[in-house]
Amino acid sequence: MSDQTSKAQGAAQAFQERAQIFFESHPKLALMASFLLGGLTILSFAPFLLWWLAFFTLAGLFYLLSFARPMAAAKIGFVFGLGLYLFGVSWVYISLSTYGGMPLWMGSIAVLGFASILSCFTAMVGWLAAWLAPQGSLKRCFALAILWPLFEWQKSWVLTGFPWLDIGYTQIPTWLSAWAPIGGVYLVSFSVVVFSLGLSLLGRRFRLASMVLLALVASSYLLNAYQWVEDSGEPLSIGVVQGNIPIEKKWPAQYRQGVIQHYRTLSQRLANKGKLDLIVLPETALPLYFQQTDQAFWQNFAPDNTAVLAGVLDNVYSEQVDQSVVYNAAVLACDGQAQVYRKRHLVPFGEYMPLRFVFGWVLDYLQLPMSDMGAWQGEQELKCQNGLNVGLSICYEDAFSGELQRHSGDAGILVNISEDAWFGDSLAPHQRQQMAQMRARELARPMVRSANSGPSTFIDHLGRIQKVTPQFESAMMSHAVQAKQGDTPFKRYGEWFAYCCLLILMGLIGMRLRLAKE
């Protein structure tokens, strides 16, 4: 037995040495392969949904990183990220060029620069893993498993955050999504990384890799059977209206009354089909200020005992700045009164200008409507007497797992309203829908999405799509939504897994520095 073990270890060592020599001799080949793997990973996200592909592209990346020295690993990680984000967030060009008027050369540079910034996170994963652990070692695999979800988490808050294309989102349809109610999308990403590392190790450490893969699959299946929450009250009948108003015809004054009447007509038509508890309209569906409405205005959208939730603007005087501040807001009209929710997390360069003294010229150049807004700080509850308790998010607020976890309170259902027409016919609306599915899975709450150009969606508490509208059509639909009560571990403890990864990384760095001194 000992002879067989020695032979196996010798063969593994020889394999590692040959692989190391090959990739060090062909660095450009390794970079090309990494870029291709990054680009192919996009196919595992919505709308393609080839979720299994993520396991193999990441396994290929981790194989390349296993034998690379720190600087080479940083380059491999960077070009993987470049392939992932250049294709994955190419829709940024549509927002900047089609609707912002940015010329081709400037829009292309902006997308390349944006993708390069995001790729720095995957570059750091490669460099740190290679610096922390020897080539071809299991310790390097462990470092990769810890670093990947940690840097995804950092990507969600550095420079206000951009949590797009976290690898955990690919697993919404699979058994691995069972980890979302425990540790959120970052724990799901960790499970994807572990599975991919297992695949990359099959040729060298078959027994260990097989045990890891089997344990991960079995535990995920067992978790899927566990119910974290229970029903709350009777199912609610909820309607969604999708206006499909072109961006260029929403804000000009001459179109305002026509837009309002369009949504009023669709809402009334939907209400006439059957009794509804709530009708949901998209983000900034009504191009006016809340202060321009009254009780009679909202009553014209739906019959009595039907609540209406619609996106508007809110103009509030702020004593702090001694002037009026405009908020991207929503109104929940029910029980004869209107409750206002104001957006917390704004889109940089779209709803506010970061480092205005540096980038103010961009705002002046693009001249985007409503691109200089305020961010609300206080708590906001939306409740009606009929038992309706809404955890609302506007636009890409639902991309941030911590936002809904902290601010949804005891809401029985989640609602997201969005203006996805900014993205045109691109990947973005589908990616956004996939992130909404993850929020529903994390908090075990049904999610209702109303998007101006679609797709608008009903999602159950397990993250499964129940009903969806076609894109780029005026549409309306209704569905029975069962509110839930009870907390998942993620709802109770938030992004605890990311903090655990951070503590482990600090320990690994400490060990590495101590060894360097010896």
C-alpha positions in Angstrom: 0.0 0.0 0.0 2.8 2.4 0.9 4.5 1.6 -2.5 1.3 2.4 -4.3 0.9 5.6 -2.4 4.5 6.6 -3.1 4.0 5.9 -6.8 0.8 7.9 -6.9 2.4 10.8 -5.1 5.4 10.7 -7.5 3.1 10.6 -10.5 1.1 13.6 -9.2 4.3 15.5 -8.5 5.6 14.8 -12.0 2.3 15.9 -13.5 2.5 19.2 -11.5 6.0 19.8 -12.7 5.2 19.2 -16.3 2.1 21.5 -16.1 4.2 24.2 -14.4 6.8 24.0 -17.1 4.3 24.0 -19.9 2.4 27.1 -18.7 5.5 29.0 -17.7 6.8 28.3 -21.2 3.6 29.4 -22.9 2.2 32.3 -20.9 0.2 33.8 -23.8 -1.6 30.5 -24.3 -2.6 30.5 -20.6 -3.9 34.1 -20.9 -5.9 33.3 -24.1 -7.4 30.2 -22.5 -8.3 32.2 -19.4 -10.0 35.0 -21.5 -12.0 32.4 -23.4 -13.1 30.7 -20.2 -14.3 34.0 -18.8 -16.3 34.8 -21.9 -17.9 31.3 -21.9 -18.9 31.7 -18.3 -21.5 34.3 -19.4 -23.5 31.4 -21.0 -24.1 30.0 -17.5 -26.1 33.2 -16.5 -29.5 34.3 -17.7 -30.9 34.3 -20.3 -28.8 31.3 -21.5 -29.0 29.4 -18.2 -26.3 26.8 -19.0 -25.7 26.6 -15.3 -23.5 23.5 -15.5 -21.0 25.4 -17.7 -19.8 27.5 -14.8 -18.4 24.4 -13.1 -16.2 23.6 -16.0 -15.0 27.2 -16.9 -14.1 27.8 -13.3 -12.4 24.4 -13.1 -10.3 25.4 -16.1 -9.4 28.7 -14.5 -8.5 27.1 -11.2 -6.3 24.6 -13.0 -4.4 27.4 -14.6 -4.1 29.3 -11.3 -2.9 26.1 -9.5 0.5 26.2 -11.1 1.0 29.9 -11.7 3.4 32.2 -9.8 1.8 35.3 -8.2 2.2 37.8 -11.1 1.2 35.2 -13.7 -1.8 34.3 -11.6 -2.8 37.9 -11.4 -2.7 38.2 -15.1 -4.7 35.0 -15.6 -7.3 36.2 -13.1 -7.5 39.6 -14.8 -8.1 38.3 -18.3 -10.7 35.8 -17.0 -12.5 38.8 -15.5 -12.1 40.8 -18.7 -13.7 38.0 -20.7 -16.5 37.7 -18.2 -17.3 41.4 -17.8 -16.7 42.6 -21.3 -19.4 40.3 -22.6 -21.5 40.3 -19.4 -21.9 44.1 -18.9 -21.7 45.1 -22.6 -25.2 46.5 -22.0 -23.5 49.5 -20.3 -22.7 50.7 -23.8 -26.4 50.8 -24.7 -27.2 53.0 -21.7 -24.3 55.4 -22.4 -24.6 55.6 -26.2 -28.2 54.9 -27.2 -29.8 56.9 -24.4 -26.9 59.1 -23.2 -25.7 60.2 -26.6 -22.1 59.1 -26.0 -20.2 58.6 -29.3 -18.9 55.1 -30.2 -15.3 55.7 -29.3 -16.1 57.2 -25.9 -18.7 54.5 -25.1 -16.3 51.7 -26.0 -13.6 53.1 -23.8 -16.0 53.5 -21.0 -17.1 49.8 -21.2 -13.5 48.6 -21.5 -12.5 50.7 -18.5 -15.4 49.5 -16.5 -14.8 45.9 -17.3 -11.1 46.4 -16.4 -11.9 47.8 -13.0 -14.2 44.8 -12.2 -11.4 42.5 -13.5 -9.1 43.8 -10.8 -11.1 41.7 -8.3 -10.5 38.4 -10.1 -6.8 39.5 -10.6 -6.5 39.9 -6.8 -8.0 36.4 -6.3 -5.3 34.9 -8.5 -2.4 36.9 -7.0 -3.3 36.4 -3.4 -3.9 32.6 -3.8 -0.6 32.2 -5.5 1.2 34.4 -2.9 -0.4 32.5 0.0 0.2 28.9 -1.1 2.7 26.8 -3.0 2.1 25.8 -6.6 -0.1 22.7 -7.0 -0.9 22.5 -3.3 -4.3 21.8 -1.6 -3.6 24.9 0.4 -3.9 27.0 -2.8 -7.2 25.4 -3.5 -8.4 26.3 -0.1 -7.2 29.9 -0.6 -9.1 30.1 -3.9 -12.3 28.8 -2.2 -12.1 31.5 0.4 -11.0 34.4 -1.8 -13.5 34.1 -4.6 -16.7 34.8 -2.5 -14.8 37.3 -0.4 -13.9 39.4 -3.5 -17.4 39.1 -4.9 -18.6 40.6 -1.6 -16.0 43.4 -1.8 -17.2 44.1 -5.3 -20.7 44.8 -3.9 -19.6 47.8 -1.8 -16.3 49.2 -3.1 -17.0 52.5 -4.9 -20.7 52.1 -4.0 -20.7 48.6 -5.4 -21.5 46.7 -8.5 -22.6 43.1 -7.5 -23.2 41.9 -11.1 -22.4 38.4 -12.3 -21.6 36.8 -9.0 -21.1 33.2 -9.8 -23.7 32.0 -7.3 -26.5 33.5 -9.4 -25.9 30.7 -12.0 -27.2 28.1 -9.6 -30.7 29.4 -9.1 -32.2 26.4 -10.9 -30.0 23.8 -9.1 -29.6 22.1 -5.8 -26.8 24.5 -4.8 -29.3 27.3 -4.3 -30.3 25.6 -1.1 -27.3 27.4 0.6 -28.8 30.8 -0.2 -31.2 31.0 2.8 -28.2 30.2 5.0 -25.4 32.4 3.8 -26.8 34.3 0.8 -25.4 34.4 -2.7 -21.8 34.4 -1.4 -22.2 31.0 0.2 -23.7 29.7 -3.1 -20.7 31.1 -4.9 -18.5 29.3 -2.4 -20.3 26.0 -3.1 -19.8 26.6 -6.9 -16.1 27.2 -6.4 -15.7 24.1 -4.2 -17.5 22.0 -6.8 -15.3 23.4 -9.5 -12.1 22.9 -7.5 -13.3 19.3 -7.0 -13.5 18.8 -10.7 -10.1 20.4 -11.3 -8.6 17.9 -8.8 -10.1 14.7 -10.1 -7.1 13.9 -12.2 -4.6 14.4 -9.3 -6.5 13.5 -6.1 -9.4 11.4 -7.3 -10.5 10.0 -3.9 -10.5 13.4 -2.1 -12.1 15.2 -5.0 -14.8 12.5 -5.3 -15.6 12.7 -1.6 -15.9 16.5 -1.7 -18.2 16.5 -4.7 -20.4 13.7 -3.3 -20.6 15.5 0.1 -21.6 18.8 -1.5 -24.3 17.3 -3.7 -25.8 15.2 -0.9 -25.9 18.0 1.7 -27.4 20.4 -0.9 -30.2 18.0 -1.7 -30.9 17.5 2.0 -31.1 21.3 2.6 -33.5 21.7 -0.3 -36.1 19.7 1.6 -36.0 22.0 4.6 -38.7 24.7 5.0 -37.4 27.9 6.6 -40.7 29.8 6.6 -44.4 29.3 6.8 -47.5 30.8 5.2 -48.8 34.1 6.5 -52.5 34.6 6.1 -54.5 34.0 2.9 -52.9 34.3 -0.6 -52.9 37.9 -2.0 -54.2 38.6 -5.4 -51.6 40.9 -7.0 -51.6 42.5 -10.5 -48.6 43.9 -12.4 -48.8 46.5 -15.1 -46.0 46.8 -17.7 -46.4 50.1 -19.7 -43.6 49.7 -22.2 -43.2 53.5 -22.5 -40.1 54.5 -24.5 -37.5 56.5 -22.5 -37.7 59.4 -24.9 -41.5 59.7 -24.5 -41.7 59.5 -20.8 -40.1 62.8 -19.5 -41.0 65.5 -22.1 -44.0 67.6 -20.8 -46.1 67.0 -24.0 -46.2 63.2 -23.3 -46.9 63.4 -19.5 -50.7 63.2 -19.5 -50.7 60.4 -22.2 -48.3 58.3 -20.1 -50.4 58.7 -16.9 -53.6 57.9 -18.9 -52.0 54.8 -20.4 -51.1 53.4 -17.0 -54.5 54.4 -15.6 -56.3 52.5 -18.4 -54.2 49.4 -18.0 -54.7 49.4 -14.3 -58.4 49.8 -14.5 -58.6 47.1 -17.2 -56.7 44.7 -15.0 -58.8 45.5 -11.9 -62.0 44.8 -13.9 -60.9 41.2 -14.5 -61.2 40.3 -10.9 -60.7 41.5 -7.3 -57.1 42.5 -6.6 -55.4 43.3 -3.3 -52.6 45.2 -5.0 -51.6 46.6 -8.4 -47.9 47.3 -9.1 -46.7 49.8 -11.6 -43.0 50.2 -12.6 -40.3 52.6 -11.5 -41.1 56.2 -12.3 -44.1 54.9 -14.2 -45.8 58.3 -13.6 -43.5 61.1 -14.7 -44.5 63.6 -12.0 -43.8 64.5 -8.4 -45.7 63.0 -5.5 -46.6 66.5 -4.5 -48.7 66.9 -7.7 -51.0 64.1 -6.6 -53.9 63.8 -4.1 -56.2 61.0 -2.9 -58.6 61.4 -5.8 -55.6 60.9 -8.2 -54.8 57.5 -6.8 -58.4 56.4 -6.5 -58.7 56.7 -10.3 -56.3 53.9 -10.8 -58.2 51.1 -9.0 -61.5 50.4 -7.2 -61.9 50.7 -3.5 -60.0 48.1 -1.4 -57.4 47.7 -4.0 -53.9 49.2 -3.2 -51.8 50.8 -5.8 -48.0 50.9 -5.8 -46.4 53.1 -8.4 -43.0 54.7 -9.1 -43.0 58.6 -9.0 -40.6 61.3 -8.1 -40.6 63.0 -4.7 -39.4 66.6 -4.1 -38.6 67.2 -0.5 -37.0 70.2 1.2 -33.8 69.3 3.1 -32.7 71.5 5.9 -29.2 70.0 5.7 -28.5 71.5 2.3 -31.1 74.3 2.5 -32.8 73.3 -0.8 -35.2 70.8 -2.3 -33.9 67.3 -3.0 -35.5 65.0 -5.6 -35.8 61.3 -4.8 -36.5 58.4 -7.0 -39.6 57.2 -5.1 -42.7 55.0 -5.0 -46.1 55.5 -3.5 -48.3 52.8 -1.9 -51.8 54.2 -1.9 -54.2 52.2 0.4 -56.7 52.8 3.2 -57.3 56.3 2.0 -53.7 57.5 2.4 -50.4 57.4 0.4 -47.2 56.1 1.9 -43.9 57.1 0.2 -40.7 55.0 -0.2 -37.6 56.8 -1.3 -34.7 55.0 -3.0 -31.6 54.4 -0.8 -29.0 53.0 -3.2 -28.5 55.1 -6.3 -26.9 54.2 -9.6 -23.6 56.0 -10.0 -23.4 58.2 -13.2 -27.1 57.5 -13.7 -28.9 58.9 -10.6 -26.0 60.7 -8.9 -22.5 61.8 -9.8 -19.6 60.3 -7.6 -16.7 62.7 -7.2 -18.6 65.4 -8.9 -15.7 67.8 -8.9 -13.9 65.3 -11.2 -16.8 63.8 -13.2 -19.2 66.7 -13.3 -18.5 67.2 -17.0 -19.9 63.7 -17.7 -23.2 64.7 -16.2 -23.3 67.9 -18.3 -22.4 65.9 -21.4 -24.9 63.1 -21.1 -27.8 65.2 -20.0 -29.7 62.2 -18.8 -33.1 63.0 -17.2 -33.3 62.8 -13.4 -29.6 62.0 -13.0 -28.9 64.0 -9.9 -31.0 62.6 -7.0 -30.8 62.2 -3.3 -30.4 58.9 -1.3 -32.8 58.3 1.6 -31.4 57.2 4.9 -34.3 56.5 7.2 -36.4 53.3 7.7 -39.5 52.9 5.5 -42.4 50.6 6.1 -45.2 50.0 3.6 -48.3 48.3 5.1 -52.0 48.2 4.5 -54.9 47.1 6.7 -55.7 44.1 4.4 -52.5 42.4 5.7 -50.3 43.7 2.8 -46.8 44.2 4.1 -44.3 45.1 1.4 -40.5 44.9 1.3 -39.9 47.3 -1.6 -36.8 47.9 -3.7 -36.4 50.3 -6.6 -34.3 49.3 -9.7 -31.0 47.7 -8.9 -31.4 48.0 -5.1 -32.4 44.3 -5.3 -29.0 43.5 -6.7 -27.5 44.1 -3.2 -28.3 41.2 -0.9 -27.6 43.2 2.2 -30.0 45.9 1.3 -33.1 43.8 1.4 -31.8 41.7 4.3 -31.4 44.9 6.4 -34.4 46.9 5.3 -37.2 44.5 4.4 -38.3 44.2 8.1 -41.1 41.7 8.7 -42.5 42.1 5.1 -44.4 39.1 3.9 -43.7 39.8 0.2 -40.9 41.5 -1.7 -41.7 44.0 -4.6 -39.2 45.4 -7.0 -40.1 48.1 -9.5 -37.7 48.9 -12.4 -37.1 50.9 -15.5 -35.2 48.4 -17.7 -35.8 50.3 -20.9 -32.4 51.9 -20.3 -30.7 48.6 -21.2 -32.5 48.0 -24.5 -32.6 44.5 -25.9 -29.6 43.3 -23.9 -28.5 40.8 -21.3 -29.2 43.2 -18.4 -33.0 42.7 -17.8 -32.5 39.0 -17.7 -29.5 39.3 -15.3 -31.6 41.6 -13.1 -34.4 39.1 -13.0 -32.0 36.3 -12.0 -30.7 38.5 -9.1 -34.3 39.1 -8.0 -34.8 35.3 -7.9 -31.8 35.0 -5.6 -33.2 37.7 -3.2 -36.4 35.7 -3.0 -34.4 32.5 -2.3 -32.2 34.2 0.4 -35.1 35.6 2.3 -37.7 32.9 1.5 -40.2 35.5 0.4 -42.1 35.7 -2.9 -41.0 38.6 -5.2 -43.1 40.6 -7.5 -41.3 42.6 -10.2 -42.8 45.3 -12.4 -40.5 46.5 -15.2 -41.5 49.1 -17.7 -40.2 47.2 -20.7 -40.2 43.8 -19.1 -39.8 41.1 -18.3 -42.2 41.6 -15.3 -42.3 38.5 -13.1 -43.9 36.7 -10.2 -41.3 34.7 -8.3 -42.1 32.3 -5.5 -40.2 32.0 -2.1 -37.9 29.4 -3.6 -36.7 31.7 -6.4 -38.7 29.9 -9.1 -40.4 32.0 -11.8 -44.2 31.5 -11.6 -45.4 33.9 -14.3 -43.6 36.3 -16.7 -44.5 38.9 -19.3 -42.9 39.2 -22.7 -40.5 42.1 -23.3 -41.2 45.3 -25.2 -45.0 45.0 -25.0 -47.6 46.7 -23.0 -48.8 43.9 -20.7 -50.7 43.1 -17.5 -51.1 40.0 -15.5 -52.2 38.9 -12.0 -51.3 36.0 -9.7 -52.1 34.6 -6.3 -49.1 35.4 -4.1 -48.7 33.6 -0.7 -47.0 35.9 1.9 -44.5 34.2 4.2 -43.4 34.7 7.8 -40.3 33.5 9.7 -36.6 34.2 9.2 -34.0 32.4 7.3 -30.5 32.3 8.8 -29.4 34.8 6.1 -32.3 37.2 7.1 -31.2 37.0 10.7 -27.4 37.2 10.4 -26.9 38.8 7.0 -23.6 38.4 5.2 -21.9 36.5 8.0 -20.2 34.1 5.5 -18.3 37.0 3.9 -17.0 38.1 7.3 -15.9 34.5 8.0 -13.9 34.5 4.8 -12.3 37.8 5.7 -11.2 36.4 9.1 -9.8 33.3 7.5 -7.9 35.4 4.9 -6.4 37.5 7.7 -5.2 34.3 9.4 -3.7 33.0 6.2 -1.9 36.3 5.6 -0.6 36.2 9.1 0.8 32.7 8.6 2.4 33.6 5.3 4.1 36.6 6.8 5.3 34.6 9.8 6.8 32.0 7.5 8.5 34.7 5.4 10.3 35.9 8.5 11.6 32.5 9.4 
